[in-house]
Amino acid sequence: MEAMKGAIFDLDGVLVDTAKYHYLAWKKLADQLGIDFTEADNEQLKGVSRVRSLEILLGLGGIEKDELEQSRLRELKNNWYLAFIKDMTEKELLAGAKEYLLQLREEGVKISLGSASKNAVSILKSLNIYELFDEIIDGTKVVNAKPDPEVFLKAAEGLGLKSNECVVFEDAQAGVQAGKSAGMYVVGIGTKENLPEADEVVAGLYQLVK
């Protein structure tokens, strides 16, 4: 951590919790389709692509749709999700997130986002932290999903740094694996039990604020 020249952050679960908005959007779609969809069911959709998420949702309802209709439903869900996150404010940042980003900037550490979200830019702007990032690598810039290290390797490249000069901040096991595969030091956000491969684990970024 002391040698860190670049910090690469996942978005959901590290800087902000957008999972609830995904749930609300999927729930709205499920209600429209007459599918009973609970928060427990939603656990199956976390960290899963939009395509696969819809397949799981339709499976719960025993419903079959052709590809054209599935595409329409995915777009409908995403539009609802975008409407929900449009109302996000800085108040929804996780504890210590902005403070830690500001601390890193003061220390001269370069900052990048490394997220699968295709809505990352709009979310960062809603949270009023977009300007704190030197680089943003999101779902529009990568082909391979975590645990593939592509997102983190591109982030390091964008910062002009080597992998061993970067530290990854992740809350998901797939993200931790991606960071380690990229040759980076990984700080897990959560518990050691859930993120055993992380180099160190903190409950939240607030624990790193000096």
Beta strands, then each sheet from edge to edge (+ up, - down):
strand 1: 6-9
strand 2: 110-114
strand 3: 135-137
strand 4: 166-170
strand 5: 185-189
strand 6: 200-202
sheet 1: 3+ 2+ 1+ 4+ 5+ 6+
end
